[in-house]
Amino acid sequence: MISIFNRKELFITYEMRKQAEVRELMAQNKIPYSIKVINRKSPSIFEAGSRARTGTFGENLQLEYEYIIYVKKTDYDKANALLNGRIR
């Protein structure tokens, strides 16, 4: 099981296609991973958000979600080597 205490950040992207490639590569090589998805357009507790006022006009919707992929610290070197050989 991957927890906050035994994980290491492997990859960050805003592209859904790239995160899917990384996840598939980890699954093919039987490397456990976890993914954190952050919606960058959602309002925070400090700001009510401006989407209701402005909509999405002129925004790059590709940058709406940030994907962070984590692996166990013990699997990091193997996962990083696989990633550097496959993902560009």
N, C-alpha and C positions, 0 to 999 in steps of 0.2 A: 504494500500500500504506500502510495506517495503522500507524504504530509508536508507541512510547511517546514518541518525540521530536517527532512532528509531529501529535499528537492533542490534542483538547480535550474535556472532559466536557460533554455536551449535556444529558443527562436522567438522573435517578435515580428509580426507583420500586420499590415492593414488589408492584405489581399486574401480573399477567401480561397482562391485557387492554390496559393502557396501553402497556406496552413493545411489544406487537404492533402497536398503532396507530402508534407512533413509527417502528418499523422499516418498516412499510408505507409511511408518508409519505416516508421517506428513499428507499426503493426506487422509488417512483413518480416522484420528482424526480431520480433518478439521482445521489444523494449517497452516496458510500461511507461505511459506518459499521462499527464493531465493537461487540460487546456483551460485557460481563463479567457473569457470573452468580455470585453468592456465596450459598452455603448458610449461613445464619446459625445453623442448628441443629447443624452439624457440629462435632465437638470440635476444639479447637485443640491445638497442641503443649504448651500450658501447662495445659490442663484436659482430663481424660479424657472429659468430657461427662456429662450426667445423664439422657440419654434412656433408657438401659437401666434406670435406677432408677425413673424417674417416668413414662415413656411420654410421650404427648402430651396427657394429660388437662388440660383448662383452658387449653391454648395456642391462640393464634390462628395457624392454619396458613397464613393468607394472608400473614403476615409472615415466612415461612420463607426465602424467596429475595429477594435484592436484585438488581435489574437496573440496570446502569450502561451507558449508551450513549455512545460516543465518535464524533466526526467529526474530519476533518482541520481543522487550525487555519484553513486558507484557506477552508474551506466552512462554518465555524462561523456567520458572520453570516447567510448564506442559510438554513441549517438552523434557526437560532434564530427567524428571522422566520416561516418556515413553521410551526414548532412553536407559536409564540405565536398564530398565526392559526387553528390547527386543534384543538389538544389543550387540553382544559379539565380 
